[in-house]
Amino acid sequence: MTNAKPPRPIFDSEEERADFEFHDSDEWVSVDNVAAEHAALRASAQQILAGKRPRRISISISERDLARLKIKAAEKGMPYQTLINSILHDYVEG
């Protein structure tokens, strides 16, 4: 058996790569103003949870399913990406 290394992750940005390497390193970094840092992180989390910062993702979907989604979207008069986003939103909201 060989000691193969796990594949390196693909990052969307340099910031994401730096975050990954930081979390992987187990290093701690002190901050001058903990309260201000906490407030900034809370505000960022609230923006994400409120859906104000959309994130582009890539998924694989069968040609058949995509064609059917496009038909359904056309019937509703909306872009198919909007329909997919709406379906996912409804699912996660319960």
N, CA, C and O atoms as a MOPAC input file, in Angstrom:
PM7 MOZYME 1SCF
protein

 N      0.83500 1    -1.16400 1     0.00000 1
 C      0.00000 1     0.00000 1     0.00000 1
 C      0.89100 1     1.24100 1     0.00000 1
 O      1.89900 1     1.28600 1     0.70500 1
 N      0.51800 1     2.24600 1    -0.79000 1
 C      1.31600 1     3.46400 1    -0.86500 1
 C      0.75000 1     4.51500 1     0.07400 1
 O     -0.42700 1     4.47900 1     0.43000 1
 N      1.58900 1     5.43500 1     0.46300 1
 C      1.17600 1     6.54900 1     1.30800 1
 C      0.83300 1     7.73900 1     0.43000 1
 O      1.57100 1     8.72400 1     0.39300 1
 N     -0.27500 1     7.65000 1    -0.27000 1
 C     -0.68100 1     8.72200 1    -1.17200 1
 C     -1.20700 1     9.90100 1    -0.36200 1
 O     -1.93000 1     9.72700 1     0.61900 1
 N     -0.83300 1    11.09800 1    -0.78900 1
 C     -1.32000 1    12.30600 1    -0.13800 1
 C     -2.75000 1    12.56800 1    -0.59200 1
 O     -3.10100 1    12.27700 1    -1.73600 1
 N     -3.58400 1    13.12000 1     0.30200 1
 C     -4.93800 1    13.47000 1    -0.12700 1
 C     -4.87300 1    14.58900 1    -1.16400 1
 O     -3.92600 1    15.37600 1    -1.15400 1
 N     -5.85300 1    14.67600 1    -2.05200 1
 C     -5.81400 1    15.72900 1    -3.07200 1
 C     -5.90800 1    17.10100 1    -2.42500 1
 O     -6.60000 1    17.29000 1    -1.42400 1
 N     -5.19400 1    18.05600 1    -3.01900 1
 C     -5.24900 1    19.42700 1    -2.51700 1
 C     -6.59300 1    20.03600 1    -2.86300 1
 O     -7.07500 1    19.87000 1    -3.98300 1
 N     -7.21000 1    20.74100 1    -1.91900 1
 C     -8.49900 1    21.35900 1    -2.20900 1
 C     -8.36300 1    22.49000 1    -3.22700 1
 O     -7.29600 1    23.08600 1    -3.37500 1
 N     -9.44000 1    22.76600 1    -3.90900 1
 C     -9.48600 1    23.87600 1    -4.86800 1
 C    -10.17900 1    25.03700 1    -4.17700 1
 O    -11.26800 1    24.87700 1    -3.62600 1
 N     -9.55100 1    26.20000 1    -4.20600 1
 C    -10.07900 1    27.36900 1    -3.50700 1
 C    -10.64000 1    28.37600 1    -4.49900 1
 O    -10.13500 1    28.52300 1    -5.61200 1
 N    -11.70800 1    29.07500 1    -4.06800 1
 C    -12.32900 1    30.10200 1    -4.89500 1
 C    -11.55400 1    31.41300 1    -4.85700 1
 O    -11.67700 1    32.23900 1    -5.76200 1
 N    -10.76000 1    31.60100 1    -3.81300 1
 C    -10.03700 1    32.86300 1    -3.68800 1
 C     -8.77000 1    32.64400 1    -2.85700 1
 O     -8.60500 1    31.61400 1    -2.20200 1
 N     -7.89500 1    33.62500 1    -2.90200 1
 C     -6.68100 1    33.58900 1    -2.09400 1
 C     -7.04500 1    33.66000 1    -0.61100 1
 O     -6.38500 1    33.04400 1     0.22500 1
 N     -8.10000 1    34.41600 1    -0.29100 1
 C     -8.55000 1    34.52500 1     1.09700 1
 C     -9.01400 1    33.15800 1     1.62000 1
 O     -8.70800 1    32.78300 1     2.75200 1
 N     -9.74800 1    32.42600 1     0.79200 1
 C    -10.21700 1    31.09400 1     1.19400 1
 C     -9.03400 1    30.14800 1     1.40700 1
 O     -9.03900 1    29.35300 1     2.34700 1
 N     -8.01500 1    30.22900 1     0.53600 1
 C     -6.82500 1    29.39800 1     0.68400 1
 C     -6.10700 1    29.72900 1     1.99400 1
 O     -5.69100 1    28.83100 1     2.72500 1
 N     -5.96300 1    31.03600 1     2.28600 1
 C     -5.28200 1    31.46100 1     3.51000 1
 C     -6.05000 1    30.99500 1     4.74400 1
 O     -5.44600 1    30.55600 1     5.72300 1
 N     -7.38700 1    31.09000 1     4.70300 1
 C     -8.20000 1    30.61400 1     5.82100 1
 C     -7.99600 1    29.12200 1     6.03800 1
 O     -7.84400 1    28.66900 1     7.17300 1
 N     -7.99100 1    28.36000 1     4.95000 1
 C     -7.79900 1    26.90800 1     5.05300 1
 C     -6.44600 1    26.59500 1     5.67400 1
 O     -6.35500 1    25.76800 1     6.58200 1
 N     -5.40100 1    27.24600 1     5.19200 1
 C     -4.06300 1    26.98000 1     5.71200 1
 C     -3.93700 1    27.39200 1     7.17200 1
 O     -3.25900 1    26.72800 1     7.95600 1
 N     -4.60200 1    28.50700 1     7.53700 1
 C     -4.57200 1    28.95300 1     8.92800 1
 C     -5.25000 1    27.92500 1     9.82700 1
 O     -4.69200 1    27.53500 1    10.85200 1
 N     -6.44300 1    27.48800 1     9.45400 1
 C     -7.17600 1    26.52400 1    10.27000 1
 C     -6.45800 1    25.17800 1    10.32400 1
 O     -6.54500 1    24.46000 1    11.32000 1
 N     -5.76100 1    24.84900 1     9.26600 1
 C     -5.02900 1    23.58600 1     9.20600 1
 C     -3.75000 1    23.63900 1    10.04600 1
 O     -3.20800 1    22.59400 1    10.40500 1
 N     -3.26200 1    24.84400 1    10.36400 1
 C     -1.97600 1    24.99100 1    11.04000 1
 C     -2.07100 1    24.92200 1    12.56900 1
 O     -1.05300 1    24.74800 1    13.23900 1
 N     -3.26500 1    25.05300 1    13.11900 1
 C     -3.46700 1    25.04900 1    14.57000 1
 C     -2.73900 1    26.19300 1    15.27500 1
 O     -2.39100 1    26.07100 1    16.45000 1
 N     -2.50900 1    27.29400 1    14.57600 1
 C     -1.86300 1    28.45700 1    15.18300 1
 C     -2.92500 1    29.43300 1    15.68400 1
 O     -3.98800 1    29.57200 1    15.08000 1
 N     -2.63000 1    30.09800 1    16.78000 1
 C     -3.51500 1    31.12000 1    17.32100 1
 C     -2.94300 1    32.49200 1    17.01000 1
 O     -1.72800 1    32.69000 1    17.02900 1
 N     -3.81500 1    33.42100 1    16.72700 1
 C     -3.41000 1    34.79500 1    16.46500 1
 C     -4.17400 1    35.68900 1    17.42000 1
 O     -5.40400 1    35.65100 1    17.46300 1
 N     -3.45300 1    36.49400 1    18.18700 1
 C     -4.13400 1    37.38100 1    19.12300 1
 C     -4.64400 1    38.61200 1    18.38100 1
 O     -4.08500 1    39.01300 1    17.36000 1
 N     -5.71100 1    39.20400 1    18.90800 1
 C     -6.26600 1    40.43500 1    18.33700 1
 C     -6.23200 1    41.51100 1    19.41000 1
 O     -6.29400 1    41.22500 1    20.60500 1
 N     -6.13200 1    42.75600 1    18.95400 1
 C     -6.03400 1    43.86600 1    19.90400 1
 C     -7.36000 1    44.12000 1    20.61900 1
 O     -7.39200 1    44.30700 1    21.83500 1
 N     -8.45600 1    44.12700 1    19.85300 1
 C     -9.75400 1    44.46400 1    20.41800 1
 C    -10.70900 1    43.29600 1    20.19400 1
 O    -11.33500 1    43.19200 1    19.13900 1
 N    -10.81600 1    42.43100 1    21.17600 1
 C    -11.62900 1    41.21800 1    21.05100 1
 C    -13.09600 1    41.58100 1    20.82200 1
 O    -13.77100 1    40.93800 1    20.01800 1
 N    -13.59200 1    42.59600 1    21.51400 1
 C    -15.00000 1    42.98200 1    21.37300 1
 C    -15.30500 1    43.44600 1    19.94600 1
 O    -16.34300 1    43.09200 1    19.38700 1
 N    -14.41300 1    44.22900 1    19.36400 1
 C    -14.62200 1    44.70900 1    17.99200 1
 C    -14.54400 1    43.55200 1    16.99600 1
 O    -15.31700 1    43.50100 1    16.04000 1
 N    -13.62100 1    42.63500 1    17.21900 1
 C    -13.49200 1    41.46700 1    16.34500 1
 C    -14.74400 1    40.59300 1    16.44300 1
 O    -15.24600 1    40.09200 1    15.43700 1
 N    -15.22900 1    40.42100 1    17.65000 1
 C    -16.45200 1    39.63700 1    17.87000 1
 C    -17.63700 1    40.29000 1    17.15600 1
 O    -18.42900 1    39.60000 1    16.51400 1
 N    -17.76300 1    41.60500 1    17.26400 1
 C    -18.86100 1    42.32200 1    16.61200 1
 C    -18.77000 1    42.19800 1    15.09000 1
 O    -19.78900 1    42.02700 1    14.42000 1
 N    -17.56200 1    42.28200 1    14.54800 1
 C    -17.38500 1    42.16200 1    13.09500 1
 C    -17.74700 1    40.75600 1    12.62000 1
 O    -18.39100 1    40.59800 1    11.58300 1
 N    -17.34000 1    39.74200 1    13.36800 1
 C    -17.67500 1    38.36600 1    12.99600 1
 C    -19.17500 1    38.11200 1    13.11200 1
 O    -19.75200 1    37.41400 1    12.27800 1
 N    -19.80500 1    38.67000 1    14.13500 1
 C    -21.25100 1    38.52000 1    14.29800 1
 C    -21.98400 1    39.18100 1    13.12100 1
 O    -22.92600 1    38.60600 1    12.57600 1
 N    -21.55500 1    40.37300 1    12.73400 1
 C    -22.19100 1    41.07500 1    11.61100 1
 C    -22.02600 1    40.28600 1    10.31400 1
 O    -22.95700 1    40.19500 1     9.51400 1
 N    -20.85600 1    39.72500 1    10.11300 1
 C    -20.60600 1    38.91700 1     8.92000 1
 C    -21.49800 1    37.67900 1     8.89800 1
 O    -22.06100 1    37.33200 1     7.86000 1
 N    -21.62400 1    37.01600 1    10.04600 1
 C    -22.48000 1    35.82800 1    10.13300 1
 C    -23.93500 1    36.19200 1     9.87900 1
 O    -24.65300 1    35.44700 1     9.21200 1
 N    -24.37600 1    37.33300 1    10.40500 1
 C    -25.76300 1    37.75500 1    10.18700 1
 C    -26.02600 1    38.04200 1     8.71000 1
 O    -27.10000 1    37.72000 1     8.20100 1
 N    -25.05800 1    38.64500 1     8.01600 1
 C    -25.20700 1    38.90300 1     6.58500 1
 C    -25.33800 1    37.59400 1     5.81400 1
 O    -26.17700 1    37.47100 1     4.92200 1
 N    -24.51300 1    36.62800 1     6.16100 1
 C    -24.55200 1    35.33800 1     5.47300 1
 C    -25.88500 1    34.64800 1     5.73300 1
 O    -26.51600 1    34.14300 1     4.80500 1
 N    -26.31900 1    34.62500 1     6.99500 1
 C    -27.56900 1    33.97000 1     7.34100 1
 C    -28.77400 1    34.68900 1     6.75000 1
 O    -29.79600 1    34.05900 1     6.47800 1
 N    -28.66600 1    35.98900 1     6.55000 1
 C    -29.76300 1    36.74900 1     5.95700 1
 C    -29.79200 1    36.58300 1     4.43600 1
 O    -30.71800 1    37.04800 1     3.77200 1
 N    -28.78600 1    35.92600 1     3.90000 1
 C    -28.75800 1    35.68700 1     2.46100 1
 C    -28.32100 1    36.88900 1     1.65300 1
 O    -28.58500 1    36.94800 1     0.45200 1
 N    -27.66400 1    37.84300 1     2.27400 1
 C    -27.25500 1    39.05800 1     1.57500 1
 C    -25.98000 1    38.88400 1     0.77300 1
 O    -25.65100 1    39.72700 1    -0.06300 1
 N    -25.26200 1    37.80500 1     1.01600 1
 C    -24.01100 1    37.58600 1     0.30500 1
 C    -24.09300 1    36.25700 1    -0.43500 1
 O    -23.64000 1    35.23000 1     0.07100 1
 N    -24.67100 1    36.27700 1    -1.63400 1
 C    -24.77400 1    35.00800 1    -2.36500 1
 C    -23.39800 1    34.47000 1    -2.72600 1
 O    -22.45400 1    35.22700 1    -2.95400 1
 N    -23.30900 1    33.16800 1    -2.77000 1
 C    -22.05900 1    32.49400 1    -3.09600 1
 C    -22.26800 1    31.64900 1    -4.33500 1
 O    -23.21000 1    30.86000 1    -4.40700 1
 N    -21.41300 1    31.81000 1    -5.28400 1
 C    -21.49100 1    31.03800 1    -6.52100 1
 C    -20.93600 1    29.64100 1    -6.25900 1
 O    -19.84800 1    29.49000 1    -5.70200 1
 N    -21.70500 1    28.60800 1    -6.67000 1
 C    -21.25800 1    27.23400 1    -6.51700 1
 C    -21.38100 1    26.52200 1    -7.85100 1
 O    -21.99700 1    27.03000 1    -8.78800 1
 N    -20.80000 1    25.36400 1    -7.92200 1
 C    -20.88100 1    24.54900 1    -9.12500 1
 C    -21.38200 1    23.17000 1    -8.73400 1
 O    -20.86400 1    22.55700 1    -7.80000 1
 N    -22.39900 1    22.67700 1    -9.45200 1
 C    -22.90800 1    21.33700 1    -9.18300 1
 C    -23.03600 1    20.58100 1   -10.49800 1
 O    -23.12000 1    21.17500 1   -11.57300 1
 N    -23.05000 1    19.27300 1   -10.38500 1
 C    -23.29700 1    18.43300 1   -11.55500 1
 C    -24.73000 1    17.95700 1   -11.48200 1
 O    -25.20100 1    17.53600 1   -10.42600 1
 N    -25.42100 1    18.02300 1   -12.60100 1
 C    -26.81700 1    17.61700 1   -12.66000 1
 C    -27.03900 1    16.91900 1   -13.98900 1
 O    -26.42400 1    17.28000 1   -14.99300 1
 N    -27.90000 1    15.93800 1   -14.00200 1
 C    -28.12200 1    15.19500 1   -15.24200 1
 C    -28.76100 1    16.10500 1   -16.29700 1
 O    -29.50500 1    17.03100 1   -15.97300 1
 N    -28.45800 1    15.82200 1   -17.54600 1
 C    -29.03700 1    16.59900 1   -18.65300 1
 C    -30.55700 1    16.57600 1   -18.58900 1
 O    -31.21100 1    17.59400 1   -18.81700 1
 N    -31.11300 1    15.41300 1   -18.27800 1
 C    -32.56600 1    15.26500 1   -18.22900 1
 C    -33.16600 1    16.16700 1   -17.15500 1
 O    -34.13500 1    16.88200 1   -17.40700 1
 N    -32.58100 1    16.12900 1   -15.94700 1
 C    -33.10300 1    16.96200 1   -14.86200 1
 C    -32.97100 1    18.44600 1   -15.19300 1
 O    -33.88500 1    19.22800 1   -14.92900 1
 N    -31.83900 1    18.83000 1   -15.76700 1
 C    -31.64600 1    20.23000 1   -16.12200 1
 C    -32.66000 1    20.67300 1   -17.16900 1
 O    -33.21300 1    21.76800 1   -17.06900 1
 N    -32.90300 1    19.84800 1   -18.15400 1
 C    -33.88800 1    20.18300 1   -19.18900 1
 C    -35.27500 1    20.35400 1   -18.57000 1
 O    -36.01100 1    21.27600 1   -18.92400 1
 N    -35.62400 1    19.46600 1   -17.64800 1
 C    -36.93200 1    19.56300 1   -17.00500 1
 C    -37.02400 1    20.79400 1   -16.11100 1
 O    -38.08000 1    21.42300 1   -16.03400 1
 N    -35.93000 1    21.14700 1   -15.43300 1
 C    -35.91300 1    22.37300 1   -14.63400 1
 C    -36.09100 1    23.60500 1   -15.51400 1
 O    -36.80100 1    24.54000 1   -15.14400 1
 N    -35.45000 1    23.60600 1   -16.67100 1
 C    -35.57600 1    24.73800 1   -17.59100 1
 C    -37.01100 1    24.88400 1   -18.08800 1
 O    -37.51200 1    25.99800 1   -18.24000 1
 N    -37.66500 1    23.75800 1   -18.33900 1
 C    -39.06800 1    23.80000 1   -18.78100 1
 C    -39.94700 1    24.37100 1   -17.66900 1
 O    -40.77700 1    25.24800 1   -17.90900 1
 N    -39.75400 1    23.85800 1   -16.44200 1
 C    -40.53700 1    24.35200 1   -15.30600 1
 C    -40.30700 1    25.85100 1   -15.09500 1
 O    -41.25000 1    26.59700 1   -14.83100 1
 N    -39.05900 1    26.28400 1   -15.21300 1
 C    -38.73800 1    27.70100 1   -15.03700 1
 C    -39.40900 1    28.54300 1   -16.11600 1
 O    -39.94400 1    29.61200 1   -15.82500 1
 N    -39.38400 1    28.06800 1   -17.35700 1
 C    -40.03000 1    28.79600 1   -18.44900 1
 C    -41.53000 1    28.91400 1   -18.20200 1
 O    -42.13200 1    29.95300 1   -18.47500 1
 N    -42.12700 1    27.85000 1   -17.68600 1
 C    -43.55800 1    27.88500 1   -17.37300 1
 C    -43.87200 1    28.92800 1   -16.31400 1
 O    -44.94300 1    29.53500 1   -16.33000 1
 N    -42.93400 1    29.13900 1   -15.38800 1
 C    -43.12900 1    30.12900 1   -14.32500 1
 C    -42.63900 1    31.51000 1   -14.73300 1
 O    -42.84200 1    32.48200 1   -14.00500 1
 N    -41.98400 1    31.60500 1   -15.90800 1
 C    -41.48500 1    32.89200 1   -16.38900 1
 C    -40.27600 1    33.39500 1   -15.63100 1
 O    -40.15300 1    34.59500 1   -15.38100 1
 N    -39.37400 1    32.48300 1   -15.25800 1
 C    -38.17400 1    32.88700 1   -14.52000 1
 C    -36.96300 1    32.12700 1   -15.04600 1
 O    -37.11800 1    31.07300 1   -15.66300 1
 N    -35.75500 1    32.64600 1   -14.81000 1
 C    -34.54500 1    31.90700 1   -15.18600 1
 C    -34.44600 1    30.61000 1   -14.38700 1
 O    -34.87900 1    30.54900 1   -13.23600 1
 N    -33.88000 1    29.58300 1   -14.99600 1
 C    -33.79600 1    28.29100 1   -14.31100 1
 C    -32.91900 1    28.34800 1   -13.06400 1
 O    -33.16300 1    27.61500 1   -12.10500 1
 N    -31.88700 1    29.22200 1   -13.06300 1
 C    -31.04200 1    29.33200 1   -11.87100 1
 C    -31.86200 1    29.86700 1   -10.69500 1
 O    -31.68000 1    29.43900 1    -9.55500 1
 N    -32.75900 1    30.79800 1   -10.98200 1
 C    -33.61800 1    31.35800 1    -9.93800 1
 C    -34.54000 1    30.27900 1    -9.38000 1
 O    -34.76300 1    30.21200 1    -8.17200 1
 N    -35.06900 1    29.44600 1   -10.25300 1
 C    -35.92100 1    28.34500 1    -9.80100 1
 C    -35.13700 1    27.38400 1    -8.91000 1
 O    -35.62900 1    26.97200 1    -7.86000 1
 N    -33.93100 1    27.02800 1    -9.31800 1
 C    -33.09700 1    26.11800 1    -8.51400 1
 C    -32.82600 1    26.74300 1    -7.15000 1
 O    -32.93000 1    26.07200 1    -6.12300 1
 N    -32.47800 1    28.03000 1    -7.14300 1
 C    -32.21600 1    28.72400 1    -5.88300 1
 C    -33.46500 1    28.72200 1    -5.00300 1
 O    -33.36800 1    28.52300 1    -3.79200 1
 N    -34.61500 1    28.93700 1    -5.59100 1
 C    -35.87600 1    28.94400 1    -4.84500 1
 C    -36.17300 1    27.56200 1    -4.26500 1
 O    -36.60500 1    27.45300 1    -3.11700 1
 N    -35.94700 1    26.52300 1    -5.03800 1
 C    -36.16400 1    25.15400 1    -4.55400 1
 C    -35.24800 1    24.86200 1    -3.37500 1
 O    -35.69200 1    24.31500 1    -2.36600 1
 N    -33.96700 1    25.22300 1    -3.49300 1
 C    -33.02600 1    24.98100 1    -2.40400 1
 C    -33.40500 1    25.78900 1    -1.15600 1
 O    -33.33200 1    25.28000 1    -0.03700 1
 N    -33.80500 1    27.03700 1    -1.35200 1
 C    -34.20900 1    27.87800 1    -0.22400 1
 C    -35.40800 1    27.27300 1     0.49200 1
 O    -35.41300 1    27.16700 1     1.71900 1
 N    -36.42000 1    26.87800 1    -0.26800 1
 C    -37.61200 1    26.27900 1     0.33800 1
 C    -37.24300 1    25.01000 1     1.10300 1
 O    -37.79500 1    24.75000 1     2.17300 1
 N    -36.32400 1    24.22800 1     0.57000 1
 C    -35.90900 1    22.98000 1     1.21800 1
 C    -35.23300 1    23.25500 1     2.57000 1
 O    -35.58300 1    22.64100 1     3.57700 1
 N    -34.26800 1    24.17700 1     2.58600 1
 C    -33.53700 1    24.41900 1     3.82500 1
 C    -34.38500 1    25.15200 1     4.86800 1
 O    -34.11400 1    25.05500 1     6.06500 1
 N    -35.39600 1    25.87700 1     4.42400 1
 C    -36.27400 1    26.56800 1     5.36300 1
 C    -37.35200 1    25.63100 1     5.92100 1
 O    -38.06500 1    25.98600 1     6.86000 1
 N    -37.46200 1    24.44100 1     5.33800 1
 C    -38.37700 1    23.44000 1     5.87800 1
 C    -39.72500 1    23.51400 1     5.23600 1
 O    -40.61600 1    22.73700 1     5.57800 1

